Amino acid sequence: MADAVLDHAAARPPAAARAERRRRYAATLAADRGARDRRWPLLLAYALVIAFFVIPLAYLVSVSFKTPYDVLSGRFLPTDPTLANWPAAFGATDLGRFIFNSVVASLASALVTMAIAVPATYAMVRLDVGGRFLPTFTLATYMAPPVVALIPLFFLLRQIGLLHTLPGLILVYGLMNVPVAFWLLTGFIRQVPREIDEAAWIDGAGSWRTLVRIVVPLIAPGLAASFIICAVLAYNEFLFAFFFTTGPSRTLTIGIALFQGERLVNFGQMAAASVTGLVPVYIVAVVCQRWLVSGLVSGGVK
């Protein structure tokens, strides 16, 4: 019996070891508590950023279910929700046609933009066409206010018979977003090692074949991201659509503006039309999220 007691006492860790374990355990708890305390400011910042983007959208949806009295009251939530604004929005204007025109104009203009920007960017980045002046000039054109181009574009479109037509608007949008696409594609093309192009040239491939067969597949995520961004920019444009379209060729941004009368603004119907117009954009964002994120990330890695 005495031997068992002695063996049990010998098996127990000494007091110093137990104290060391307690000290380490307390230090671990303190470190975890400190890490949680440090995460609170970051979580708060995330919450503020999310609220900054979500609250306006939530208020827009709320206004679409409000009566005119609720809109003027300024409350966030409707006190007497109504669905009357939604059928009224489609009945007051040809909203479906406007959305269709916006989708067609944005997608077609993005194709025009990429068809111009991809070879132009490759020529300026890889072949040094234009030296330093042409890339700088291309980006500088986007800094000018769009209103300065209204009168020249108006007469040019009228001269070629595309004024107040959807193809004319597509052409304007396609040229308008070329500097944006050039700025985005420059980083993607620079990510491709120049040795790949030189090896293709040594094998007899010309510049155009090298671009189409080698460079374009390598920068496919960047092409997708640039295409989506240019399409969204065209979808949201208002100024050129206001001056260069009329009647059946009008886009969604102009259709939403039509809800503003001389003495009365139909905020509820305008909100319903705006929410409806957001649906295609969010569908594209959800469906193409993987390509958009991967393209922007790959273009930002140096």
N, C-alpha and C positions, 0 to 999 in steps of 0.2 A: 504493500500500500504506500509506504513511504517512498519507494522507488518510483511509483507511478506519479506521485505528486511532484517529485523532483524533475521527472522527465517532462511533465506538463509545464512546469515553471521555466525549464530550459527552452522549451519550444516557443514560449511567448516572446515577442520581440522586445528588446529593451525599451525603456522609457524615451530615450533620445530618438530612436527610430520612429516611435509612434508620434512624437512631437513634430518630427520632420515631415511625416506624412500629413499631419493636420495642417501644418504650415503651408505645404504645397496645395492642399485642397482649398484652403482659404484664399491662396493667391489665385488659383484657377477661377474660383467664384468671383473674386474681385475683377479679374481680367474680363470675364464674360459680362459682368455688370457694366464695366466701363465700355466694352464694345457695344452693348445695347444702348448705352447713353449716347455714344457717338453716332449711332445710326439714326437717332431721332431727328436731328437737323436734316440729314439726307432724305429721310422719309417725308419730312415736312416739305422740303423743296420739291420732291416728286409730286406730292399731293397738290401743291400750288400750281405746278406746270400742267398737270392733268385738269385741274379745275379751270385754268385759263382757257383751255381748248374745249372742254366739255360744257361749261356753263352757257356760253353763247349758243351752242347747238341745242342744248336742252331748252333754253328760253325761246328759240325759234320754233321748236316743236310745240311748246306750250302756247305760243301766240297763234299757231295754226288751229287751235281748238278753242280760241277765245271769241266771245262776242265783241262787237265794237265798244261796248261799255267796259268790258274787262280790259281791253287793250288800253283804253284811256286811263283806267284806274292805276296802271303801273304795277299790278301784282304779278308775282312770278308765276303762280299757278292759277288757272282759270277757276273762277267761282261757280260758273255755270257752263261746263264744257259742252261744246257743240261740234257736230260734224259737217255743218252747213258750208264751211269755208272750202272744203275739198271739192265737192261737185261744182260749187260756184266758181272755183279757180279754173277748172277745166271747161266750164261753160262760158266764162267771160272771154277767154282767149283760146286760140288753138295751141294749147300748151304742149300737147303731144308732138305736134309738128315742130315747135320750137326746140324741144329736147332732141328730136331726131336730127334737125339741122345742126345743132351744137355738137352732137356726137359725130356726125359725118364730117363736119368741118374740122374738128379737133383731130380725129384719126387721119384724115386725108392730108391735112396740113403737116402733121407730124411725119408722115411718110415723105412729103416733099422736103421738109427740113432735113431729115436724115439722108435723103438722096443727095442733097447738096453738101451737107456738113461733113459727112464721112470722107469722101474723097478730098474735099478742100482741107480738112484738118490733117489728113495724112500727108498731103502735099506740103503743107506749111510746117508740120512737125518733123517729118522724115526727110523730105526732099529740099527743105529750106527754101521753098518758093515764097517770094516776097520779102525775104530777109526778116528783119525785126519789125518793119513798118506794117506789113499786111496783117499779121496777127494782132498787133496793137490797134490798128485801124478797125479791124473786124469787131473787137470788143468795144471800142469806143463808140461805134454806131449804136450800140444798145443803150448807151448812157444818155443819148439825146431824147428829149421828150417826144413821145409818139405824135403829139399834135402838130409838130413841124412838118410831118410827112403827109398830112391829110390832103392838102391842096394838090401836091404833085401826084399822089396816088389816085386822087379823084379823077384828074384829067387823063392819067394813063389808063385807068380801068375803062373810062368812057371811050377812049380812043380805040381800044381793042375789043370793045363790046362786052365787057364783063362787069360793068357797073350794075349794082343792085342784083347780083347773082351770087349763088353759093360758090361756084367755081372761082369767081373773082375774090371772094373772101378767103377761100382756101389758099389761093396764091399769095395773098397778102400775109396771112398767118404763117405760111411756110417760109417766106422770106424773113419775116419779122423775128422768128425764133432761131435763125441760123447762128447768130452770135452766142446764144445760150448753149446750143448744141456743141458749138466749137469749144466753148469754155469747158463743158463737161467731158467731151471726148479727148481733149488734149491730154489729160491725166491718164486716161485709159491707154491711149496709143503709146505714151512714153513708158508705160509699164512693160510693153513688149520689148524684149532685148533687140537692139539694132542688129546683132549678129544673125538673127533669124532672117531678117530682110536681106542682109548681105549674102547669106548662103543661098537664098532663093534667086537673087540676082546672078550669082555665079553659075547656078544651074540653068540659067537662060530665061527665067521668069521675068517678065517686065514689071514695071511698077504697078500697073493696074491688076495684073494677075496675082501679084504678091498681096495686094490689098484684099482682093476678093477671096482668094483661096487660103490665105494664111492669117492675115491680120484680123479680118472680120470675125472668123470663128473664135479667135483668142479673146476678143473684146466683146463677145456676145452679151454678157451681163451688163456691160457698160452701155451697149446699144439699147438694150431693153430699158434701162433706167433713164437714159436720155430721151428715148421715145415717149415714155410715160410722162416725164416732166414737161416736155414740149406740148404734148396733147392736153395736159391739165392747164397749162398757160393759155392755150388757144381756147379751151372750153370756158375759161373765166373772163375772156377779153370782152370789153364793152365798147370802147371808143370807136374802133374801126367798124365793128358790127353796126353801130348806130348810124354811121355816115354812109356805109357801102352796101347796106342791105335794105330791103323794103318788102312789105307784103309777105308772100310765102317763103322768102329766103331769110327771114329774120331768125335770130338765134334766141336761146333761153334768156340771156342777160337782157335783151331788149324786151322780150315777153314779160319778164318780171317788172320792168320799168313801166309797162303799160297799165299796171294796177294803180299807178299814181295819177289821179285825175286833177282837174284844175282846182277844185275846192275840197276834195275828199281823197284820202289815201286808204285803200282797202288793205289794212295791215294783215288781217286774218287770211285773206285770199293770197296776198303776197307771200306770207310765211308758208302757206300750204304749197304754193308753186316753188318756193325756194327749197323746201324739204324734198319735194319730188325731184327737183333738179340735182340734188345732192346724191340721189340714189345711184346713178351711173358712176359717179366719181368714187363712191365708197365700194361699189362692186369691183371696179378696176383696182382700187387699193388693196382689197382683200385678196382678190385672185392673183394679182401680180406682186404681192408683197415680197415673196421670196426673191424674185428677180430684181425688184427695186432695191431691196436692202443689200443683196449680194453685190449688185453693180456699184452702188455708192460706196460700200466698204472696200471693194477691190480697187476702186479708183482713188480712194484716200490713203491706201497703204503705199508707203515709199520704200 
